[in-house]
């Protein structure tokens, strides 16, 4: 779900003040999560718990009643209504919140079914349902075949020749005006960040275009670690818990062999040999066990981010979660007074092995 959330936050400050600058500032104090992120988290919570989509959507939206940019008028009325009947919408809200469905089920039939279920509680117009199903079906197909051709073929089942159409830069909140455009932007992208920049600099409903394109791009490309950290810094802890639980259950399936490739001192030994790097090997061993057993790690990741260590170029490509564990241990043994000193310690004692 990082793709939808990053796209939403990146586009948030430009929703009502569009930019056409491809090199726009992606994260700033003026950016924040909007209703797109709240609704995406709610759908993810539903998939995790197997609950009704309307129940948890209401719970999350009522918990955050005043997000940046607000809610659409009809959706806001639905949130506060005792009558939870759908209202015939074909707005793009059904498509921007659907991405967790594409990761939470294992067949195209289930994905289409749950995309419809997640949409029809509010957006029961055929176009509203089609928009959600199109986005979910494309993401599901990209999971096994990440390519522009996949977007064209699967997206074309819902919107024939969408890649040939000419799109205007006007503000359009409908599925039929937004989803085909998002498919085309994602199909023409060259990286995750390029997809987000194309989406937001297009203009129009920039946060939702960013969220939909980002959700598709996440299934095509690796999401840069720095963008993940920027998103984490904007989210409250209750959302991070859902994001972590969802990623652990549906998105991360690491093996010990793949994780060992990220380690510098632990090589899979049952008994770690005694030497000057034994304690680092122990930390790496502990990190591998966490990843395989699905132990929470975001409390440490947040600790890592909040000290702005994301700004450091730490000299290698170790995963953020491993660096966060090492940072936590470094601070535990006396580094709290000077958290910025972790960079020097990391490069000297971990990367260079002194």
C-alpha positions in Angstrom: 0.0 0.0 0.0 3.0 2.3 0.2 2.4 3.2 -3.5 -1.1 4.7 -2.9 0.0 6.4 0.3 3.1 8.0 -1.2 1.1 9.2 -4.2 -1.6 10.6 -2.0 0.8 12.5 0.2 2.9 13.8 -2.7 -0.1 15.1 -4.5 -1.9 16.5 -1.4 -0.6 20.1 -1.5 -1.3 20.3 -5.2 -4.9 19.1 -5.3 -6.3 22.7 -5.2 -3.2 24.4 -6.5 -2.0 22.2 -9.4 1.6 22.1 -10.6 2.8 21.2 -14.0 6.4 21.1 -12.8 7.7 17.5 -13.1 10.4 18.4 -10.5 8.0 19.5 -7.9 8.8 19.2 -4.2 7.4 15.8 -3.3 7.4 16.1 0.5 7.2 19.2 2.6 5.5 20.6 5.7 2.6 21.4 3.4 2.0 17.8 2.4 0.0 15.3 4.5 -2.2 12.3 4.0 -5.8 12.8 2.8 -9.0 10.8 2.7 -7.3 8.7 0.0 -4.9 7.2 2.6 -7.5 6.9 5.3 -9.8 4.9 3.0 -7.0 2.8 1.7 -6.0 1.9 5.3 -9.6 1.1 6.1 -9.9 -1.3 3.1 -6.6 -3.0 4.2 -8.0 -3.4 7.7 -11.1 -5.0 6.2 -9.0 -7.4 4.2 -6.9 -8.3 7.2 -9.9 -8.9 9.5 -12.4 -10.2 7.0 -14.9 -7.5 8.2 -17.6 -5.7 6.2 -16.1 -2.9 4.1 -18.7 -0.4 5.2 -18.1 -1.0 9.0 -14.4 -0.3 9.0 -14.6 2.5 6.4 -17.0 4.3 8.7 -14.8 3.6 11.8 -11.6 5.0 10.2 -13.3 8.0 8.5 -15.1 8.9 11.7 -11.8 8.6 13.6 -10.2 11.1 11.1 -13.1 13.5 10.3 -11.1 16.4 9.0 -8.3 15.2 6.7 -6.3 17.5 4.5 -8.6 18.5 1.7 -11.7 17.0 3.4 -14.1 14.4 2.1 -16.4 14.7 -0.9 -19.8 16.1 0.0 -21.8 12.9 -0.6 -19.2 10.7 1.0 -19.1 13.0 4.0 -22.9 12.8 4.3 -22.6 9.0 4.1 -20.0 8.9 6.9 -22.4 10.8 9.2 -25.6 9.1 8.2 -27.5 6.4 10.0 -28.7 5.1 6.7 -25.7 3.4 5.1 -27.3 3.0 1.7 -25.0 3.5 -1.3 -25.7 6.7 -3.2 -25.0 5.8 -6.9 -21.6 7.4 -7.1 -19.2 6.9 -10.0 -16.5 9.1 -8.3 -12.9 8.0 -8.3 -13.0 7.3 -4.6 -13.8 3.6 -5.3 -10.6 3.3 -7.3 -8.2 5.1 -5.0 -9.0 2.9 -2.0 -9.0 -0.5 -3.7 -5.3 -1.5 -3.9 -5.2 -3.7 -0.8 -7.8 -6.0 -2.4 -5.4 -6.7 -5.2 -2.8 -8.0 -2.8 -5.0 -9.7 -0.3 -6.5 -12.4 -2.6 -5.0 -15.1 -4.7 -7.3 -15.3 -7.8 -8.6 -12.8 -10.2 -12.1 -13.8 -9.5 -11.7 -13.1 -5.8 -10.0 -9.8 -6.5 -12.9 -8.7 -8.8 -15.5 -9.8 -6.3 -13.9 -7.9 -3.4 -13.2 -4.8 -5.6 -16.9 -4.7 -6.2 -17.8 -5.3 -2.6 -15.4 -2.5 -1.5 -16.9 -0.1 -4.1 -20.6 -0.8 -3.9 -21.1 0.2 -0.3 -21.0 3.8 -1.6 -20.1 3.8 -5.3 -22.7 1.4 -6.7 -22.9 3.0 -10.1 -21.5 0.6 -12.8 -18.8 3.1 -13.6 -17.8 3.3 -9.9 -17.5 -0.5 -9.7 -15.7 -0.8 -13.0 -13.1 1.8 -11.9 -12.3 -0.2 -8.7 -12.2 -3.5 -10.6 -9.9 -2.1 -13.3 -7.3 -0.8 -10.8 -7.5 -4.0 -8.7 -7.3 -6.3 -11.7 -4.3 -4.5 -13.2 -2.4 -4.6 -9.8 -3.2 -8.2 -9.4 -1.9 -9.0 -12.9 1.3 -7.0 -12.3 2.1 -9.1 -9.3 3.1 -11.9 -11.6 4.0 -10.0 -14.7 5.2 -6.4 -14.0 5.2 -4.7 -17.4 3.6 -1.9 -19.4 2.1 -4.6 -21.7 0.3 -6.1 -18.7 -1.3 -2.7 -17.9 -2.3 -2.2 -21.5 -3.8 -5.7 -21.8 -5.6 -5.9 -18.5 -6.6 -2.3 -18.4 -7.9 -2.6 -22.0 -10.4 -5.2 -20.8 -12.1 -2.4 -18.9 -11.2 0.7 -21.0 -10.5 -0.3 -24.6 -7.7 1.7 -26.2 -7.2 3.8 -23.1 -3.5 4.3 -24.0 -4.6 6.0 -27.3 -7.0 8.5 -25.7 -6.2 12.2 -25.3 -6.8 13.4 -21.7 -7.4 17.0 -20.5 -5.8 18.5 -17.4 -9.1 19.5 -15.9 -10.2 18.5 -12.4 -12.2 15.3 -12.9 -13.3 13.3 -9.9 -15.1 10.5 -11.9 -13.8 7.0 -12.4 -14.3 7.2 -16.1 -12.3 10.4 -16.3 -9.6 9.4 -13.9 -8.9 5.6 -14.1 -8.0 5.4 -17.8 -5.7 8.4 -17.4 -4.0 6.7 -14.4 -3.5 3.5 -16.4 -1.8 5.4 -19.2 0.4 7.4 -16.8 1.5 4.2 -15.1 2.0 2.4 -18.4 4.3 5.2 -19.7 6.4 5.4 -16.5 10.0 4.3 -16.2 10.3 4.0 -12.4 8.2 4.4 -9.3 9.3 7.9 -8.6 8.8 8.8 -12.3 5.2 7.5 -12.1 4.5 9.6 -9.0 6.0 12.7 -10.7 4.0 12.1 -13.9 0.8 11.7 -11.9 1.1 14.7 -9.7 2.4 17.1 -12.3 -0.5 16.1 -14.6 -2.7 18.4 -12.5 -6.4 17.9 -11.9 -7.3 15.8 -8.8 -3.6 15.4 -8.1 -3.7 13.5 -4.8 -6.1 10.8 -6.1 -4.3 10.5 -9.4 -1.1 10.2 -7.4 -2.7 7.5 -5.2 -4.1 5.4 -8.1 -0.9 5.7 -10.2 1.2 5.0 -7.1 -0.8 1.9 -6.3 -0.2 0.5 -9.8 3.4 1.6 -9.9 4.2 -0.2 -6.6 3.4 -3.5 -8.4 5.7 -2.7 -11.2 8.8 -1.2 -9.5 10.7 -1.3 -6.3 9.6 1.6 -4.1 12.6 3.7 -3.0 13.4 3.4 0.7 13.6 7.2 1.2 10.1 7.7 -0.1 8.8 5.0 2.3 10.5 6.8 5.1 8.9 10.1 4.1 5.5 8.5 4.1 6.1 6.8 7.5 6.9 10.2 9.0 3.5 11.5 8.0 1.4 8.7 9.3 0.0 8.2 12.8 0.8 5.0 14.7 -2.6 3.3 14.3 -2.2 3.5 10.5 1.4 2.3 10.7 0.2 -0.8 12.6 -2.3 -1.7 9.8 0.4 -1.0 7.1 2.9 -3.2 8.9 0.4 -6.0 9.5 -0.7 -5.9 5.9 2.8 -5.9 4.5 3.9 -8.8 6.8 0.9 -10.9 5.8 0.6 -10.2 2.1 3.6 -8.4 0.7 6.7 -9.7 2.4 7.5 -13.4 1.9 11.3 -13.4 2.7 13.4 -16.6 2.9 16.4 -17.0 5.1 18.5 -17.3 2.0 17.3 -14.0 0.6 17.8 -12.2 3.9 21.3 -13.6 4.4 22.3 -11.7 1.3 21.6 -8.5 3.1 23.9 -9.4 6.1 27.6 -8.7 6.4 28.6 -10.9 9.4 26.0 -13.5 9.9 26.1 -16.4 7.4 23.5 -18.8 8.8 25.6 -20.6 11.4 23.7 -22.3 14.2 26.5 -21.2 16.6 28.0 -17.8 15.8 31.8 -18.0 16.1 33.4 -15.8 18.8 35.2 -12.9 17.2 35.2 -9.1 17.2 32.1 -9.0 15.0 30.1 -11.6 16.9 27.7 -9.1 18.3 26.9 -7.7 14.9 26.3 -11.2 13.6 23.9 -11.7 16.5 22.0 -8.5 15.6 21.7 -9.7 12.0 20.6 -13.1 13.2 17.9 -11.5 15.3 16.8 -9.3 12.4 16.4 -12.3 10.1 14.2 -14.0 12.7 12.0 -10.9 13.0 11.5 -10.8 9.2 10.6 -14.5 8.9 8.4 -14.6 12.0 6.6 -11.4 11.2 7.6 -9.5 14.4 6.7 -5.8 14.4 9.5 -3.5 13.4 7.9 -0.1 12.8 8.5 1.1 16.3 12.2 1.0 15.5 11.8 2.3 12.0 10.0 5.3 13.4 12.8 5.8 15.9 15.3 5.7 13.1 13.3 8.1 11.0 12.6 10.6 13.7 16.2 11.2 14.2 16.4 12.2 10.5 18.8 9.5 9.8 17.1 9.2 6.4 19.3 12.2 5.4 22.5 10.2 5.8 24.1 8.3 3.0 25.1 5.3 5.0 27.4 3.7 2.4 25.6 0.5 1.5 22.2 -0.9 0.6 21.2 -2.7 3.8 17.4 -2.7 4.3 15.9 0.1 6.4 14.7 -2.3 9.0 18.2 -3.7 9.6 19.7 -0.2 9.9 16.9 0.6 12.3 17.7 -2.4 14.5 21.4 -1.4 14.5 20.6 2.2 15.3 18.4 1.0 18.2 21.2 -1.1 19.6 23.8 1.7 19.1 21.5 4.1 21.1 20.8 1.4 23.7 24.6 1.1 24.5 25.0 4.9 25.0 24.3 6.7 21.7 21.2 8.6 22.8 23.1 11.8 23.6 24.4 12.0 20.1 22.1 10.2 17.6 23.8 11.8 14.6 27.0 9.9 15.6 25.4 6.7 14.4 26.5 7.5 10.9 30.2 7.5 11.9 29.7 4.3 14.0 27.8 2.5 11.2 30.4 3.3 8.5 33.4 2.5 10.7 32.2 -0.6 12.7 29.5 -2.1 10.4 30.4 -1.2 6.8 34.2 -1.2 7.2 34.3 -3.8 10.0 36.8 -2.2 12.3 
